[in-house]
Amino acid sequence: MHKKAVFALAAVFLVIALVIPPALVIIQTNNTIYKYIVPFITPTQGSTNVTITVTSQQRDSFNMAIILAAIIEVIFIVLFVVTMWFGINHTHPDHKSREPK
């Protein structure tokens, strides 16, 4: 594989590591919050004390989303680092023959 392709693959790993984990946590949070929002209904005037209770099952689901996001983050950062290292240190067999002796 040529260096450009290796660096492009490393960039893909970096983008996945930076985008997917926060998106997972945001989606999980929104799934929990949207259960309490009823369309076209607003709280009565002067009612600023809106309490949203989160059940233990929802909290466990949110914690699992954070753990899954952290695992995905670590895996793709490691893949990014390994791919960058390979791209920087990779010598193609054709390139060895052109090195000065």
URJONOR-V440639 format. One record per pair of residues at least 6 apart in sequence whose ideal C-beta (glycine too) atoms are under 7 Angstrom apart, sorted by sequence separation. I is the first residue (numbers start at 0). GAP is how many residues later the second one is. D is the distance in whole Angstrom. If there is no record, write none. Layout:
# URJONOR-V440639
i = {I & I}
gap = {GAP & GAP}
d = {D & D}
This chain:
# URJONOR-V440639
i = {42 & 35 & 31 & 31 & 31 & 27 & 28 & 27 & 27 & 24 & 23 & 24 & 23 & 24 & 23 & 20 & 20 & 19 & 20 & 16 & 16 & 15 & 16 & 12 & 16 & 12 & 13 & 12 & 9 & 12 & 9 & 8 & 9 & 5 & 9 & 5 & 6 & 5 & 2 & 5 & 2}
gap = {7 & 16 & 22 & 26 & 30 & 33 & 33 & 34 & 37 & 40 & 41 & 41 & 44 & 44 & 45 & 48 & 51 & 52 & 52 & 56 & 59 & 60 & 60 & 63 & 63 & 66 & 66 & 67 & 70 & 70 & 73 & 74 & 74 & 77 & 77 & 80 & 80 & 81 & 84 & 84 & 87}
d = {6 & 5 & 6 & 5 & 6 & 7 & 7 & 6 & 4 & 6 & 6 & 6 & 6 & 5 & 5 & 4 & 5 & 6 & 5 & 6 & 4 & 5 & 5 & 5 & 6 & 4 & 5 & 4 & 5 & 6 & 4 & 5 & 5 & 6 & 6 & 6 & 5 & 4 & 5 & 7 & 7}
